[in-house]
């Protein structure tokens, strides 16, 4: 189902609600189990897996940018692609490139901050309510992908053997999200900042939950089949989208004006 209101004041990204965050955590968990299925269970390796998911991500981002309305299935397919790419890319940086968890996390943090800085320099905002033109969508999906990759690296750094373990790691990131929620409801902390903090923290939460499900018992996991876990989570997301339709986010006034100028120039 697509949402295309007559007044053109809504975005092609969903409204940020509790349901959005539930789907986000499910999608990040799916990204972890799906990425591990390709790179480990199917034995593609990190480089080939990263190349595969990057190709899928680029196709879906292009479709998302070219779409004329909000398509929930397309949007969440793109989110899942970004998180599976983030899984394999983070593993490639952490393990295959030899820079370790600290080095990989630092590199990805620098790239994420650079993407946010460029977005802000160009548009004077990094709010999701400004996603109205192809240029802003490109910034949005670049930032989304880098935040997913950083979240994976942070989750692995904290939870892998030698760290806290997967269950404790999941609890740490869940507690971090709890702090963000308290700041949201009890303080005037900028909502844009809290959104991106929550978006980054949900990724390592999903990563540690995914690792908890599919890692061997001796490594602290539950040894659930990766393909099975991936299929179950994917079905859960699709069922949620079919039975609990999402609404698109409303654009800010400046974003609506930018979209209208783009339409006039194209016409």
C-alpha positions as CSV (number, residue, x, y, z in Angstrom):
1,X,0.0,0.0,0.0
2,X,1.2,3.5,-0.9
3,X,0.3,6.7,0.8
4,X,0.0,9.7,-1.5
5,X,-2.0,12.6,0.1
6,X,-3.3,15.4,-2.1
7,X,-1.6,18.2,-0.2
8,X,1.9,16.7,-0.6
9,X,2.8,17.4,3.0
10,X,4.0,14.0,4.0
11,X,7.3,12.2,3.6
12,X,8.4,8.9,2.1
13,X,9.6,7.8,5.5
14,X,7.3,6.6,8.3
15,X,6.0,8.5,11.3
16,X,8.2,7.9,14.3
17,X,6.1,6.0,16.8
18,X,6.6,3.1,19.3
19,X,5.6,0.7,16.5
20,X,8.4,2.3,14.4
21,X,11.0,1.4,17.1
22,X,9.6,-2.2,17.4
23,X,10.0,-2.7,13.7
24,X,13.5,-1.1,13.8
25,X,14.7,-3.5,16.4
26,X,13.2,-6.5,14.5
27,X,14.8,-5.3,11.3
28,X,18.2,-4.9,12.9
29,X,18.0,-8.3,14.4
30,X,17.1,-9.7,11.0
31,X,20.1,-7.9,9.6
32,X,22.4,-9.6,12.0
33,X,21.0,-13.1,11.5
34,X,20.6,-12.6,7.7
35,X,24.2,-11.2,7.3
36,X,25.6,-14.1,9.3
37,X,23.6,-16.6,7.3
38,X,25.3,-15.4,4.1
39,X,28.8,-14.8,5.4
40,X,29.1,-17.7,7.8
41,X,26.4,-20.4,7.2
42,X,26.7,-20.1,3.4
43,X,30.4,-19.4,3.8
44,X,30.5,-16.4,1.4
45,X,32.9,-14.5,3.6
46,X,32.8,-10.9,4.7
47,X,34.0,-9.3,1.4
48,X,31.6,-11.2,-0.9
49,X,28.7,-10.8,1.5
50,X,29.4,-7.0,1.8
51,X,29.4,-6.7,-2.0
52,X,26.2,-8.6,-2.3
53,X,24.3,-6.6,0.3
54,X,25.7,-3.3,-1.0
55,X,24.3,-4.1,-4.5
56,X,20.9,-4.9,-3.0
57,X,21.0,-1.8,-0.8
58,X,21.9,0.5,-3.8
59,X,19.0,-0.9,-5.8
60,X,16.5,-0.4,-3.0
61,X,17.7,3.1,-2.2
62,X,17.3,4.1,-5.8
63,X,13.8,2.6,-5.9
64,X,13.0,4.5,-2.6
65,X,14.2,7.8,-4.0
66,X,12.3,7.3,-7.3
67,X,9.1,6.4,-5.5
68,X,6.4,9.1,-5.5
69,X,4.8,8.0,-2.2
70,X,5.5,6.2,1.0
71,X,5.6,2.5,0.5
72,X,6.0,0.7,3.9
73,X,7.3,-2.6,2.4
74,X,9.8,-0.8,0.2
75,X,11.0,1.4,3.1
76,X,11.5,-1.5,5.5
77,X,13.1,-3.6,2.8
78,X,15.6,-0.8,2.4
79,X,16.2,-0.6,6.2
80,X,16.8,-4.4,6.3
81,X,19.2,-4.1,3.4
82,X,21.1,-1.3,5.2
83,X,21.3,-3.3,8.4
84,X,22.5,-6.5,6.6
85,X,25.1,-4.5,4.8
86,X,26.0,-2.9,8.1
87,X,26.5,-6.3,9.6
88,X,28.9,-7.6,7.0
89,X,30.6,-4.2,6.5
90,X,31.3,-3.9,10.3
91,X,32.6,-7.5,10.4
92,X,34.8,-6.7,7.4
93,X,36.2,-3.6,9.1
94,X,36.6,-5.2,12.5
95,X,38.0,-8.5,11.5
96,X,39.2,-8.7,7.9
97,X,40.9,-5.3,7.8
98,X,42.7,-6.0,11.1
99,X,41.8,-2.8,12.8
100,X,39.9,-4.4,15.6
101,X,36.6,-3.5,17.3
102,X,37.9,-0.2,18.7
103,X,39.5,0.9,15.4
104,X,36.4,-0.1,13.4
105,X,34.0,1.6,15.7
106,X,36.1,4.8,15.7
107,X,36.4,4.8,11.9
108,X,32.6,4.4,11.5
109,X,31.8,7.1,14.1
110,X,34.0,9.5,12.2
111,X,32.2,8.7,8.9
112,X,28.8,9.0,10.6
113,X,29.6,12.4,12.1
114,X,30.9,13.5,8.7
115,X,27.7,12.5,7.0
116,X,25.6,14.3,9.6
117,X,27.8,17.4,9.3
118,X,27.5,17.4,5.5
119,X,23.7,17.0,5.7
120,X,23.4,19.8,8.2
121,X,25.8,22.1,6.2
122,X,23.6,21.5,3.1
123,X,20.1,21.7,4.6
124,X,20.6,23.4,8.0
125,X,18.8,20.4,9.7
126,X,19.2,16.6,10.0
127,X,15.6,16.1,11.0
128,X,13.7,13.2,9.4
129,X,10.9,15.6,8.8
130,X,13.0,17.3,6.2
131,X,13.3,14.2,3.9
132,X,11.5,15.7,0.9
133,X,13.9,15.8,-2.0
134,X,16.3,13.3,-3.7
135,X,19.3,15.1,-2.3
136,X,18.0,14.9,1.3
137,X,17.0,11.3,0.8
138,X,20.6,10.6,-0.3
139,X,21.8,12.1,3.0
140,X,19.2,10.2,4.9
141,X,20.1,6.8,3.6
142,X,23.8,7.4,3.8
143,X,23.4,8.4,7.5
144,X,21.0,5.5,8.1
145,X,23.5,3.0,6.7
146,X,26.5,4.4,8.6
147,X,24.5,4.4,11.8
148,X,23.6,0.7,11.2
149,X,27.2,-0.2,10.6
150,X,28.5,1.7,13.6
151,X,25.8,0.1,15.8
152,X,26.9,-3.4,14.6
153,X,30.6,-2.6,15.4
154,X,29.6,-1.3,18.9
155,X,27.5,-4.3,19.6
156,X,30.3,-6.7,18.6
157,X,32.8,-4.7,20.6
158,X,30.8,-4.9,23.8
159,X,29.3,-8.4,23.5
160,X,31.7,-10.7,21.7
161,X,33.7,-13.3,23.7
162,X,36.0,-11.4,26.0
163,X,33.4,-8.7,26.5
164,X,30.1,-8.7,28.5
165,X,28.5,-11.5,26.5
166,X,25.4,-11.3,24.2
167,X,22.7,-11.2,26.9
168,X,24.4,-8.6,29.1
169,X,25.3,-6.6,26.0
170,X,21.6,-6.5,24.9
171,X,20.7,-5.3,28.4
172,X,23.3,-2.5,28.3
173,X,21.9,-1.2,25.0
174,X,18.3,-1.6,26.2
175,X,19.2,0.5,29.2
176,X,20.7,3.1,26.9
177,X,17.5,3.3,25.0
178,X,15.7,3.6,28.4
179,X,17.8,6.7,29.2
180,X,16.9,8.2,25.8
181,X,13.2,7.6,26.5
182,X,13.5,9.3,29.9
183,X,15.2,12.3,28.2
184,X,12.4,12.4,25.6
185,X,9.6,12.4,28.1
186,X,11.1,14.4,31.0
187,X,13.4,16.9,29.4
188,X,13.6,19.4,26.5
189,X,16.6,17.7,24.9
190,X,16.4,18.3,21.1
191,X,14.2,15.6,19.5
192,X,16.5,15.3,16.5
193,X,19.4,14.4,18.7
194,X,17.4,11.9,20.6
195,X,16.1,10.3,17.4
196,X,19.6,9.7,16.1
197,X,20.8,8.4,19.5
198,X,18.0,6.0,19.6
199,X,18.5,4.9,16.0
200,X,22.2,4.1,16.7
201,X,21.4,2.3,19.9
202,X,18.7,0.1,18.4
203,X,21.3,-1.3,16.0
204,X,23.6,-2.9,18.6
205,X,20.6,-4.0,20.6
206,X,19.4,-5.9,17.5
207,X,22.9,-7.1,16.8
208,X,23.4,-8.6,20.3
209,X,20.0,-10.2,20.2
210,X,20.7,-11.7,16.8
211,X,24.1,-13.0,18.0
212,X,22.4,-14.3,21.2
213,X,20.0,-16.3,19.0
214,X,22.5,-17.8,16.5
215,X,25.9,-18.0,18.1
216,X,27.0,-21.4,19.4
217,X,26.3,-22.4,23.0
218,X,30.0,-22.4,23.9
219,X,30.2,-18.8,22.7
220,X,27.3,-17.7,24.9
221,X,24.6,-18.0,22.3
222,X,21.5,-20.1,22.0
223,X,22.6,-21.9,18.7
224,X,19.3,-21.2,16.9
225,X,19.6,-22.0,13.2
226,X,20.5,-18.7,11.4
227,X,18.3,-19.3,8.3
228,X,15.4,-20.3,10.6
229,X,15.8,-17.2,12.8
230,X,16.1,-15.0,9.7
231,X,12.9,-16.5,8.2
232,X,10.9,-16.1,11.5
233,X,11.9,-12.5,12.0
234,X,11.2,-11.6,8.3
235,X,7.7,-13.1,8.6
236,X,7.1,-11.2,11.8
237,X,8.0,-7.9,10.1
238,X,5.8,-8.6,7.0
239,X,2.8,-9.6,9.1
240,X,3.2,-6.4,11.3
241,X,3.2,-4.3,8.1
242,X,0.2,-6.0,6.7
243,X,-1.9,-5.8,9.8
244,X,-0.7,-2.6,11.4
245,X,-0.3,-0.1,8.6
246,X,2.1,2.8,9.1
247,X,1.5,6.4,8.4
248,X,4.1,8.6,6.7
249,X,5.8,11.4,8.6
250,X,4.6,14.9,8.0
251,X,7.1,17.2,6.4
252,X,8.2,20.5,8.0
253,X,7.1,23.7,6.3
254,X,10.6,24.3,4.8
255,X,10.7,20.7,3.5
256,X,7.3,21.1,1.8
257,X,8.5,24.3,0.2
258,X,11.7,22.6,-1.1
259,X,9.6,19.7,-2.6
260,X,7.3,22.2,-4.3
261,X,10.3,24.1,-5.8
262,X,11.7,20.9,-7.1
263,X,8.4,20.0,-8.7
264,X,8.2,23.4,-10.4
265,X,11.8,23.2,-11.7
266,X,11.1,19.7,-13.0
267,X,7.9,20.8,-14.7
